[in-house]
Amino acid sequence: MSDALISHRRYEDERVEQTQAVDAGRDAVELATARYKEGKASYYEVLEAQQQLYPAENSLSQIEAARRLTVVQLYEALGGGWSLKDSEWSKTSVAVEPTSRFCPYIGVNTP
């Protein structure tokens, strides 16, 4: 259980730091785009900012996935779990209506 708690805290710290890096990358892309539109920079500057942003966003999504996995591991360590067997999952039906929501982890609306 302590391993899951430690991992969760570590991933949460990494997520906070990576979120700041992604926010800085987005600011850089916006600034480069504004400079390009005003004719003060070439489009290469925009592309360069994007090339730094996209790996940061990818890293953030990987950190978030790992952080969520540690939550599941923590639930399991505390004795939680799922009562359905693998074959029973396909028999359940849950109505999920698609909605557009803001995703704070990547900063965009998701379908």
C-alpha positions in Angstrom: 0.0 0.0 0.0 2.8 2.4 0.8 4.4 1.8 -2.6 1.1 2.9 -4.3 0.8 6.0 -2.1 4.5 6.9 -2.8 4.0 6.3 -6.5 0.8 8.3 -6.6 2.5 11.3 -4.9 5.5 11.1 -7.2 3.3 11.1 -10.3 1.2 13.9 -8.9 4.4 16.0 -8.4 5.5 15.1 -12.0 2.1 16.0 -13.4 2.2 19.5 -11.7 5.7 20.2 -13.1 4.8 18.8 -16.6 1.6 20.9 -16.6 3.7 24.0 -16.1 6.0 23.0 -18.9 3.0 22.4 -21.2 1.5 25.8 -20.2 4.8 27.5 -21.0 4.9 25.7 -24.3 1.5 26.8 -25.2 2.4 30.4 -24.4 5.5 30.1 -26.6 3.3 28.8 -29.5 0.9 31.7 -29.0 3.7 34.2 -28.9 5.4 32.8 -31.9 2.1 32.7 -33.8 1.4 36.3 -32.9 4.9 37.4 -34.0 4.4 35.5 -37.3 1.0 37.2 -38.0 2.6 40.6 -37.3 5.4 39.8 -39.7 8.1 39.9 -37.0 9.1 36.3 -37.2 9.2 33.5 -39.8 6.9 30.5 -39.6 9.9 28.4 -38.6 9.6 30.0 -35.2 6.0 28.8 -34.9 7.0 25.3 -36.0 9.9 25.2 -33.6 7.6 26.1 -30.7 5.1 23.5 -31.7 7.9 20.9 -31.9 8.7 21.6 -28.3 5.1 21.6 -27.1 3.8 18.3 -28.6 6.4 16.1 -26.8 5.6 17.9 -23.6 1.9 17.2 -24.0 2.6 13.6 -24.8 4.7 13.3 -21.7 1.9 14.8 -19.6 -0.6 12.3 -20.9 1.8 9.4 -20.1 2.3 10.8 -16.6 -1.4 11.2 -16.1 -2.1 7.6 -17.3 0.6 6.3 -14.9 -0.9 8.4 -12.0 -4.3 7.0 -12.6 -3.0 3.5 -12.7 -1.5 4.0 -9.2 -4.9 5.0 -8.0 -6.2 1.7 -9.2 -3.3 -0.1 -7.5 -4.0 1.8 -4.3 -7.7 0.7 -4.4 -6.5 -2.9 -4.9 -4.0 -2.6 -2.1 -6.8 -1.4 0.2 -8.9 -4.5 -0.7 -11.0 -3.0 -3.4 -11.7 -4.5 -6.7 -14.2 -5.3 -9.3 -16.8 -8.0 -8.9 -17.3 -8.7 -12.5 -15.3 -11.4 -14.4 -13.8 -10.5 -17.7 -16.5 -12.3 -19.6 -19.2 -10.4 -17.7 -18.0 -7.0 -18.7 -19.3 -7.3 -22.3 -22.8 -8.2 -21.0 -23.2 -4.9 -19.1 -24.6 -2.0 -20.9 -24.0 1.5 -19.7 -25.5 4.4 -21.7 -22.9 7.1 -22.2 -23.9 10.1 -24.1 -21.0 12.0 -25.7 -20.6 15.5 -24.5 -18.0 18.1 -25.1 -16.1 18.8 -21.9 -13.0 20.8 -21.0 -10.1 18.5 -20.3 -7.8 20.3 -17.8 -4.9 18.0 -18.5 -4.5 18.9 -22.1 -6.4 22.2 -22.0 -8.9 21.6 -24.8 -12.5 20.6 -25.2 -12.9 16.9 -25.8 -15.7 15.3 -27.7 
